[in-house]
């Protein structure tokens, strides 16, 4: 049996029908589980995680329509459900399709129609998952920009690496585009049609990390975690140095066995996914200090890529400027503006402490606040100078002094926390100690200020 074959749950109280349908579907290469009543069906839906459910209308303990209502209410991405009914319950089956059932089969079953509907329903389920993944991402399909030897070399290596399921660790300063390279690896891999789930490890509090990563089960209701949501796709964990010790241990076990238990669950959940990670701090130092498990580091670090800072491939600055101008024109409907040659040459020699992220923010600021078709050198210097002035010249009046008190406070707190977050290497634990704020309150503050960790 192919373990990657679609999984089908057959729910019917008639043993002969269960056996007949199961044998036919298994002959076609499907994995089949059978339930004789609603209670067993509930259990198998959680443990078997079917791609399709064939559900009878009448059963001894409940009716199929009630079961369908229950499942639809607790699972917004329920797999396709095909109802099976006798002559006297066609109206109920039609009502079930209004509630969300994919289709219905009338008994006695036509085997040809059964196989046709099963094939179409499973295909529809795959499309539903893909569309849901696209809606969640809301990110254009971009790839790293640049014609320099450094960018070309990394892209070429990632294309070749994408053909294997090697786990990759991206290293580099903040803002160099580690997530973009991770997406590029995903988009060129066999997982490209699956979801790309990205999460900043530091944004998850230790108290909630088990549920966030592994999901939970409460009174039969399943809340999938990150690993389950990334099934058949890629899970990207940024700044893994901020992961707490308990989650490190559970993640190690999950990656070694490709399965895990949800919080509150008793059935192992199997997953097929690729894990990609990133860090801006030295993981060797984190391992030596005991803050990060050596065995987990070895599993995640099968291949390491160092993404160079922008100042080391400054010849790509003009291409990046042009790309982000087009990006903001397309995505945010801003008026087109072009950087003058003098401005481009100046920016090629700029230090770019914030790397590509700083460049993107600069382009956005100039396109929103500036006027005229061309962005001149003096406008660029003024935009960069105002940022420096707020830090270096405390006697000057910063722009946010002209905002209402609440907005000004938010502006200051965001700049203050981002500054210390960079200094502490992206670790929420170290940031908590540096600013003197309890970690639970700090997580809430970072989320409320929309600080990307």
N, C-alpha and C positions, 0 to 999 in steps of 0.2 A: 504493500500500500504506500502510495506517495504521500509523505507527511505534509506536503504543500498543496495537496488536492483540496478543493472546497469542502467544507464541513456542512452537513445537512442534518437537522433534527426532525425526526418524524414523530408526530404526536397523534396517537389514535388508540382508542380502547379496544379495537378489534385486532386480535393477534394475527389473524391471517393477512389482513391488510398491511400491518406493520412489517410482517415478514416478507410479503411480496414486494412492497415498495422498496424495502431495504435491499433485497437481493438485486433488483433491477438497477438501483442507483449505484451499488457497489460494483456491479458488472461494468458500469459506465465510468468507473474510476473515482467516484466520490467517497468521502469518509462519512459514515452514517452512524448516528446515535438514535435510540428509540425510547419513547416514553409512553406509558399506558394511561397516564392521567395528568392532571394539571400540576400536582405537587412535584412529581418527578420531572415534568417539563421545566418547571421553574429552576430546579437544581441543575439540570443539564444545560439550560441556556447560560448559566453562569460559568459552569466548569468547561463546557464544550466550546463555547463562543462560536456558535454556528454562523455560516455565511448565508443560510437560508433555513426557514422553518416551515414545514408542512404541518398545518394545524387543523385537526378535526373540529367540527362545530360542537358535537355532543360528546361529553365524557362523564364518568360517574361522579366526579367531585366538583366540576365546574364546567362552564361552556366556553368554547373557543373565543367567542366575541368578548366575553368578560376578561379572559386572559389577554387578548390582544389589547384591550383598553388599558389594562394594568401595565403591560410592557411599554406601550407607546408613551404613557405618562411618566415613566421613570427612565426612559432611554431615548434621547432626542435623535440618536443615529441608529435606531433599531434596524437590524438586518431585514431584508424582504420577508414577508410572511404570506404564504399561499394557503388559503382556507380550503378544506375538503368537506363536502356536504352531500347528504342524500337528497332524494327528490323533494322531500318535504321541507327542506331548510334552505332552499335557494335564496329566498328573500333575506334570510339572516346573513348569508354569504355576501349578497350584494351590499347589505348594510355594513359588513365588515370592510369591504373595499373603500367605502366612504370614510371609515375610521382610520384607514392607512394600510390595509392589506394590499399586497401587490396584485393578486388575482385570486380566482377560486376554481377548484376542480370539482366537477359533479361526479358522484358515485353512481354506478360502478365506473371505476377509473379507466380512461383511455390511456394506454401506456405511451402511445406516440405523443399525445397531448401533454402527458405528464413530463416527459423528457424535454419537450420543446419549452414549456413554461419554466421548468427548473433552470434550463440553460439561460433563458432570457432574464429570469429573476436574479440569478447570480451575477450576470453581467451588469444589470441595473444597480445591484448592491455595490459593485466595484466602482461604478461611476459616481454613486452617491458619496462614497468615502473620498474619492479624488476631489469632487467638487467642494466637499466640506473642508478638505485640506487647503484648497485654493482660497476659499473665503477667509479661512483663519489666517493664512499667511499675509494676504494683502500686500505682498512685496513683489515688485516687478522682477522678472527673470533677468537679473543683471549678472555680469561676470567682472572679475577684476580688470580695471582699466589701466592701460599703459603699454608702451612698445619697447620699454627698456629690456635689457638682457635679463635683469633680475626677475621681472614680472613674467616674461616669456618662459624662463626656465621653470619657475614654480608652476605655472599653468600646464606646461608640458608634462612635468613630473606627476601632477595631480591627475591629469587625464589617464596616464598609464596606471597610476595607483587605483583609480576609480574602478578598474576591472576586477579588483580583489576586495575582500571584505576587511582589509587591514584597518585597525583602529588608529586614528591619527590625532596627534596633539599639536596644535598650532601655538607657537610662542611668538611674542612680540609686544612692543609697547602699546599703550592704550591708543585706539583710534587708527591702527594700521589696516584694519579691514579683515580681521580674523574670521568673523562670521561670514563675510562675503566669500572668502576662499572656501569655507566649509560648505556653503551653498553650491559653489562651483563644483566641488568634489561630489556632492550629492547629485547634482543635475547631470553629471557624466557617468553615474554609476547605475548598476542594475536596480537600485532602489528609487530611481528618478520619479517613478509614477506613484510612489508612496509619499506620506507626509514628511515635511521637514519641521520638526519641533525644536525651537530654540528657547533656551531658558538661561538666565543668569543665576548661577548657583548662589551667589551672595544675596540675592533677593528673596531667598527662601529661608524662613526662620527655622532654627533647629527643632522647635516644637512641632512644626507642621511638615518637616521634610519627608518623613515616612509616608504620609498620606499623599503629598505632592508627587513623589517619585513612584510609589507603588499602588496608589489608589486605596479604596476602602469599600467594605461591604457592611451595610446597616440594614437589618431586617429584610434581607433579600435584595435590597437595592444596591446596585453597583455604581461606584464613582471611579472611573478609570484614572490612573495616574499617568505620569509622563511616559514611562516605559510602554504602557499599554497603548497610549495614544500614538506613539511612534512606530507601532507594529507595521512591518513591511516597508518602513521608511528609515529616516535618520533622526537621531536625538543628538542635538548639539548642546553641550554643557559648557558655558563660558565661565572663565575664572574658577576653575575647579579647586584652587587652593583654599577657597572659602567654605568647602564642604565639611560638615560636622562629622565627628568620629563614627557615630552610630550609622549614619547614612553611608559612609565609606564602606563599612562592614557589610551592610545589606546589599549595596550595589555590587561589591566584589562577588558575593554569593550569586546574585542574579546573573551577572555576566559569565560566571564560570559554568552555570547550569542552564542558561537561557530560559530560566523560569523563576518565579517568585510567588510569594503569598501576598494578597492584598491585606491591608490592616483590617482585622476582624474576619478575614476569610480563612477557609480550611482547605480549599482546592488550589493546587498549583496552577499558575497561569503561565503558559509558554508564549514566548515572543521571538520574533525574528526581526532584528533591527541592527543598524550600524550606529555605533556611538562615536562621536567626534567631540573633542574637547579643546579648550584653549586656556592660556594663562599669560599674564603679564609679569608674573614673579618667577623666580627660580624655583622650580619644583624640586630640584636636587636639595636646595636649602630647606624646603618644607619637609622633605623626607628625613633629612639628617636631624632636624629639630624634633621629629616625632609628631609633627602636626598633620602629616599625610602618610597613609599606609604605603609601605614600599611595594607590597604585592599588588595593590590596586594600581599604583603608578606604573608598574611594569605592564599590566594588562592594557591600560589606556594608552601607553606610550610605545605601541608597536612600531610606529613611525613618527618622527618629530619633524616639523617644518618651522623654520624661523622666517617670519615675515619681516622684511627690513623696514626701518622707518623711512618716511617719505624723503627726508633729507639725503638719504643714500641712493635714491633714484630720482633726483629732482628733474631729470629730463622728461619725466612723465607729467609734470605739473601742467603744462599747456593742454595736454589731452584730458586731464582730470577737470580742469576749468571748463573746457568745452563740453565735457560729458555732463557735468552738474548744471550748467546753464540749460542744456536741453532737457535734463531731468526735471528741473523746476518749472520749465515752460510746459512740459507735458503733464506732470503730476499735480502741480499746484496752480496751473494756468497763469503764471506770472509773465509779464511782458519780456520779450527777448532783449537781452543786452549782450554786448560782446566786449571782451577784455582787449584793451589796446595792446600793441606789441610791447610798449614800455612797461605796462602793468604786468604782463606775462613774464618779461625778463626779470623784473623786480621780485616777483613771487617765486621764480625759480631759485633765487638766492636767499629766500626767507628760510628761517630755521625750522618752522612747522613743528613746534613742540607737541601739538595735538594731532599731528599726522593728517591722514586723509579726512578724518572727522572734522578737524579744524578747518581744512580747506572747504569742505562741503558747507559748514556753517557760515564761513565768510562769503561764499557765493550766494547763499540764501539771503544773508543780511544785505548785501549790495543790490540784489535784485528787488528786494522788498522796499528798501528805503531810498535807493538811488533813482535818478531820472536821466533820460537821454539814452540814445542807442548804444553808446560806447562807454565802457568803464575805464576811466583814465587813471593814471598813476597816482595823482594827488588824492583821488577818492579812495583808492586802496590804502594809501598811507594813513589817511584820516580814519578809516575804519579800523585798521590795526592799531593806530595810535590811541584811539579812545579806549580800547581794551587795556592797553598798557598803562594809560593814565590813571585808570580806576585803581590799579594795584600799586603803582609806583608813586602817585602823587595824592596822598590822603587829604591834603589841604584843598584839592580841587573838589568841586561838587559833582559827584557821579550822576549819571542820567537818572538812576532810579530814585534819587531824592525828589524828583518831580512827580512821582507816582503816589497814589493813596497809600496810607500807612500799611495796610495788609499786603498790598502788592509789593511795596518796597521791602517789607520784612521777608516775604517769600523769595524775592530776588536776591537779597543778601544771604539768606539761609541756604539757597541752592548753590550760590557761588562759594560760600564758606564750606559746605559739605563736599562739593566736587573737588575743591582745592585739597582738603585733608584726605579725601578718598584716593586721589592720585598719590599723595605722599605716603599713604599706608599700603600702597601696592594693590589696591582693590579688595582688601580684606575687611569685611564688615566687623569682625571681632576687633581688629586693630583700630578701625575707625571709631568704634564704640569707646575704646579706652582713650583715644586721642581727644575726642570732643566731650567726654564725660557724660554720655547719654546711654541709658540702659538699652540693650539690644532690641527688645520688643518694640519700645517706643521709636527707636532709630529706624527699624524696618518700616513702620507706618509713615514716618517722616519722609524717608526716601521715596516711598510709593506716592505720597501726596504731592511731592515736588517733581514727580516724573523724572527722577534721576535714574538713568540706565546703568545697571550694574554689570 
